[in-house]
Amino acid sequence: MKVCRKIDEIRQHLQADKTSGRTIGFVPTMGYLHEGHLSLVRESLNLTDRTVVSIFVNPTQFGPREDYHQYPRNLERDINILQKLGVDYLFAPSVEEMYPPGYQTYVEVTELQNKLCGRSRPGHFRGVCTIVLKLFNIIQPDWAFFGQKDAQQAIIIQKMVTDLHLTTRIKVLPIVRDKDGLALSSRNTYLNPQERQAALVLYKSLQLAQQLFAAGERNATVIKQAMIDLIQQEPLAKIDYVAIVEMENLEELKEIKEPALVALAVFINRVRLIDNIILSLKEKKS
Amino acid sequence: MKVCRKIDEIRQHLQADKTSGRTIGFVPTMGYLHEGHLSLVRESLNLTDRTVVSIFVNPTQFGPREDYHQYPRNLERDINILQKLGVDYLFAPSVEEMYPPGYQTYVEVTELQNKLCGRSRPGHFRGVCTIVLKLFNIIQPDWAFFGQKDAQQAIIIQKMVTDLHLTTRIKVLPIVRDKDGLALSSRNTYLNPQERQAALVLYKSLQLAQQLFAAGERNATVIKQAMIDLIQQEPLAKIDYVAIVEMENLEELKEIKEPALVALAVFINRVRLIDNIILSLKEKKS
């Protein structure tokens, strides 16, 4: 695996691959890799000729009071993991490489970015779109892989790709969960054992939504209220939002008619966690 | 010349050219072509294997009280002109093709966009950057050509290209003027003969700046005040701004040390006109 710190370096390597007609798969990450990331990497390795993983804790997607500085980092460990999987290139640029002095260009998906997580994290998706567009322009991948865990992110990136006529195809892969149901996240490392236990309430509330839906409930308010009631029984939990929305435009639903995204963000003490499921009227795994 | 109305259509044509290793030159315009545009087209024809011109009056770069609807349009005339010059492709999409329902992705160059024209035209450069990025992504040109007439636009586009790691190279060509000095602009068609005469005050004020500079004046405030005094002698003229700024960051200069951009926007009755020159300390044409 070639580890590239510089834009010119990764570009040079990829130029040779492209000239040879090889397809490029790309998995952008902030590192501290877990099985969720690795499922994306494996898919890329299967689907494309060359796989590029990026590791970059992107400052522009963190708010001023968020956890940019505490965000877990362990590049050596990540390099070992990716090397063993057979990844071709790791792109791990510095902040200065991606945002040199005088940097000032930003991309926004103006409506979607203000829903759900966007309400409590203003500027977050602007930072995400900007770094993803920059990375896409550097790597020019045929395929890019994102996790359903960050459902809103995946929807926004797909919208950006469509609106800006990018040729990269986006593939979104299912959430990977621990045995007890907790969605994998690099931020789970912030949790002490008691908080780790309390954090199960996110998935439990989603399972409850699934059960109510399977039993025929179509009123989104009823399902949301049941979820809220369940979460509020957990003393360490504080709800940021619980929402049932249309998949495409993230608009709140009153009645569930189409495939619907049930998404929530909950603070467990100071740690903000997100999770989601898709409720589908058609028979398929949600 | 192939005239393409659809994104897929122009892309298909260009794909064949790219596979054959041909270089692509691109001249984005809003049509109603004049010699300023044509100088860009000729440069592209000289420098690249295939030349694409786009004609699209881009609604997102006009403010709500601006002249989007009145902006002059004459596609048949433009097609004739471009055909005679030997242009390979004209891309002339509809508004719906470029901004379909639900469109919501925008690009901003956050600091540069608020200087000079950005102050009186909020949102203008966001619209410009967005459409140029979209067109670049569709055409994927090796070279793109812009006029120095829109000096701030050229600087902003170059900054966007750098910040977003686009591979298109930008070439900026000199202002083309009528014999009497008026910078060519599609908006000159708005002027009646009396206004056309009054509009000469823009270039006259720039010539005055050049003369003062050549005579050794380096105090930007002194030069600006002389320009303002001259313009105010023209009863039909109302100054929007007169500025002497650094070329790179468009910051106002007090003393002219580096190559400096002298830029101004002046209303002649209701018609807003812009013009500029570069004052250079080194001996070269400004």
HADDOCK unambig.tbl for C-alpha pairs under 7 A between the chains (distance, minus, plus):
assign (segid A and resid 103 and name CA) (segid B and resid 163 and name CA) 6.28 0.50 0.50
assign (segid A and resid 104 and name CA) (segid B and resid 109 and name CA) 5.40 0.50 0.50
assign (segid A and resid 104 and name CA) (segid B and resid 110 and name CA) 5.42 0.50 0.50
assign (segid A and resid 104 and name CA) (segid B and resid 111 and name CA) 6.52 0.50 0.50
assign (segid A and resid 105 and name CA) (segid B and resid 108 and name CA) 5.49 0.50 0.50
assign (segid A and resid 105 and name CA) (segid B and resid 109 and name CA) 4.32 0.50 0.50
assign (segid A and resid 105 and name CA) (segid B and resid 110 and name CA) 6.14 0.50 0.50
assign (segid A and resid 105 and name CA) (segid B and resid 160 and name CA) 5.99 0.50 0.50
assign (segid A and resid 105 and name CA) (segid B and resid 163 and name CA) 6.06 0.50 0.50
assign (segid A and resid 106 and name CA) (segid B and resid 107 and name CA) 5.69 0.50 0.50
assign (segid A and resid 106 and name CA) (segid B and resid 108 and name CA) 5.34 0.50 0.50
assign (segid A and resid 106 and name CA) (segid B and resid 109 and name CA) 6.58 0.50 0.50
assign (segid A and resid 107 and name CA) (segid B and resid 106 and name CA) 5.70 0.50 0.50
assign (segid A and resid 107 and name CA) (segid B and resid 107 and name CA) 4.46 0.50 0.50
assign (segid A and resid 107 and name CA) (segid B and resid 108 and name CA) 6.45 0.50 0.50
assign (segid A and resid 108 and name CA) (segid B and resid 105 and name CA) 5.49 0.50 0.50
assign (segid A and resid 108 and name CA) (segid B and resid 106 and name CA) 5.35 0.50 0.50
assign (segid A and resid 108 and name CA) (segid B and resid 107 and name CA) 6.45 0.50 0.50
assign (segid A and resid 109 and name CA) (segid B and resid 104 and name CA) 5.40 0.50 0.50
assign (segid A and resid 109 and name CA) (segid B and resid 105 and name CA) 4.34 0.50 0.50
assign (segid A and resid 109 and name CA) (segid B and resid 106 and name CA) 6.59 0.50 0.50
assign (segid A and resid 110 and name CA) (segid B and resid 104 and name CA) 5.42 0.50 0.50
assign (segid A and resid 110 and name CA) (segid B and resid 105 and name CA) 6.15 0.50 0.50
assign (segid A and resid 111 and name CA) (segid B and resid 104 and name CA) 6.52 0.50 0.50
assign (segid A and resid 134 and name CA) (segid B and resid 164 and name CA) 5.07 0.50 0.50
assign (segid A and resid 134 and name CA) (segid B and resid 165 and name CA) 6.36 0.50 0.50
assign (segid A and resid 137 and name CA) (segid B and resid 164 and name CA) 6.90 0.50 0.50
assign (segid A and resid 137 and name CA) (segid B and resid 165 and name CA) 5.96 0.50 0.50
assign (segid A and resid 137 and name CA) (segid B and resid 166 and name CA) 6.23 0.50 0.50
assign (segid A and resid 138 and name CA) (segid B and resid 165 and name CA) 6.21 0.50 0.50
assign (segid A and resid 160 and name CA) (segid B and resid 105 and name CA) 6.00 0.50 0.50
assign (segid A and resid 163 and name CA) (segid B and resid 103 and name CA) 6.29 0.50 0.50
assign (segid A and resid 163 and name CA) (segid B and resid 105 and name CA) 6.07 0.50 0.50
assign (segid A and resid 164 and name CA) (segid B and resid 134 and name CA) 5.09 0.50 0.50
assign (segid A and resid 164 and name CA) (segid B and resid 137 and name CA) 6.91 0.50 0.50
assign (segid A and resid 165 and name CA) (segid B and resid 134 and name CA) 6.36 0.50 0.50
assign (segid A and resid 165 and name CA) (segid B and resid 137 and name CA) 5.98 0.50 0.50
assign (segid A and resid 165 and name CA) (segid B and resid 138 and name CA) 6.23 0.50 0.50
assign (segid A and resid 166 and name CA) (segid B and resid 137 and name CA) 6.24 0.50 0.50
